[in-house]
Amino acid sequence: MDIFKAAIDLMKEQLGHDVIVALATCTETGVNVRNVDGYYKDGSVYVVTHNCSQKMKDIERKSNVAICKDLMCAQSIGENLGNPKEESNRELRDELKKYSLHFMTVMLMKMT
């Protein structure tokens, strides 16, 4: 079996639904780690969070992030996709609603 395909299949199995993952961000003096709701789709992990959260401030300063779920760990770049209610996020918003990720005044974050 192709190892890359096996890894993608495992990501879909472990993260292809509303799942709690540990998200690490870089601070000015170290690292912050917290549990967040995550969802994997098409090579990216999406997180719904508040725009004013510390994690978004950390990512704005330095976009390096890491996630961990059980024995799966990955490093990536975090990207602020804006408010999920924006028209440009409609398709993703509709997808995330299927998995009970709720939106208020929040931002979408993508890790690729």
C-alpha positions as CSV (number, residue, x, y, z in Angstrom):
1,M,0.0,0.0,0.0
2,D,1.2,3.5,-0.8
3,I,2.4,5.1,2.5
4,F,1.1,8.6,1.6
5,K,-2.4,7.2,0.8
6,A,-2.4,5.3,4.1
7,A,-1.5,8.5,6.0
8,I,-4.3,10.4,4.2
9,D,-6.7,7.7,5.0
10,L,-5.7,7.7,8.6
11,M,-6.1,11.5,8.8
12,K,-9.6,11.2,7.3
13,E,-10.5,8.5,9.8
14,Q,-9.1,10.3,12.9
15,L,-9.9,13.9,12.0
16,G,-12.7,13.8,9.3
17,H,-15.4,14.8,11.9
18,D,-15.7,17.2,14.8
19,V,-12.8,16.1,17.0
20,I,-10.7,17.6,19.8
21,V,-7.1,18.2,18.9
22,A,-4.2,19.8,20.7
23,L,-3.2,23.0,18.9
24,A,0.2,24.5,19.6
25,T,1.1,28.1,18.6
26,C,4.3,30.1,19.0
27,T,4.4,33.0,21.5
28,E,7.0,35.7,21.9
29,T,8.7,33.6,24.6
30,G,7.6,30.0,24.0
31,V,4.7,27.9,23.0
32,N,1.0,27.8,23.9
33,V,-1.0,24.5,23.7
34,R,-4.7,24.1,24.0
35,N,-7.5,21.8,23.0
36,V,-9.7,22.9,20.1
37,D,-12.4,21.5,17.9
38,G,-10.8,20.5,14.6
39,Y,-12.0,19.0,11.3
40,Y,-9.9,17.6,8.5
41,K,-10.8,18.0,4.8
42,D,-8.8,17.9,1.6
43,G,-5.4,18.2,3.2
44,S,-6.2,20.9,5.8
45,V,-7.4,21.0,9.4
46,Y,-10.0,23.6,10.2
47,V,-10.6,25.2,13.6
48,V,-13.4,27.5,14.6
49,T,-12.3,30.1,17.1
50,H,-12.9,33.7,18.2
51,N,-11.0,36.4,16.3
52,C,-9.7,38.0,19.6
53,S,-8.4,34.7,21.1
54,Q,-4.8,34.3,22.1
55,K,-4.3,31.6,19.5
56,M,-5.3,34.0,16.7
57,K,-3.0,36.7,18.1
58,D,-0.1,34.1,18.2
59,I,-0.7,33.0,14.6
60,E,-0.9,36.6,13.5
61,R,2.6,37.2,14.9
62,K,4.0,33.8,13.8
63,S,2.0,31.4,11.7
64,N,3.9,28.2,12.7
65,V,1.4,25.8,14.4
66,A,1.3,22.1,15.3
67,I,-1.6,19.7,16.1
68,C,-1.7,16.4,17.9
69,K,-4.4,13.8,18.2
70,D,-3.5,10.6,20.0
71,L,-0.3,9.4,18.3
72,M,-0.7,11.6,15.2
73,C,1.3,14.9,15.2
74,A,1.7,17.4,12.4
75,Q,3.4,20.8,11.9
76,S,1.9,23.4,9.6
77,I,1.1,27.0,8.9
78,G,-2.0,28.6,10.4
79,E,-4.1,30.9,8.2
80,N,-7.0,33.1,9.3
81,L,-9.8,32.6,6.8
82,G,-12.0,35.3,8.3
83,N,-15.6,35.1,9.6
84,P,-17.4,31.9,8.7
85,K,-20.5,34.1,7.8
86,E,-18.6,35.7,4.9
87,E,-19.8,34.7,1.5
88,S,-16.4,33.4,0.6
89,N,-16.6,30.8,3.4
90,R,-20.1,29.6,2.6
91,E,-19.1,26.1,1.3
92,L,-16.8,25.5,4.2
93,R,-19.4,26.8,6.7
94,D,-22.1,24.5,5.3
95,E,-19.7,21.6,5.6
96,L,-18.7,22.4,9.2
97,K,-22.3,22.7,10.2
98,K,-22.8,19.0,9.4
99,Y,-20.3,18.2,12.1
100,S,-21.9,20.5,14.8
101,L,-19.2,23.1,14.8
102,H,-21.2,26.2,15.8
103,F,-20.5,29.8,14.8
104,M,-21.0,33.0,16.6
105,T,-18.5,35.8,16.3
106,V,-15.7,33.5,15.3
107,M,-12.9,33.1,12.7
108,L,-12.0,30.1,10.7
109,M,-8.4,28.9,10.8
110,K,-6.9,26.7,8.2
111,M,-3.7,24.6,8.7
112,T,-2.2,23.2,5.5
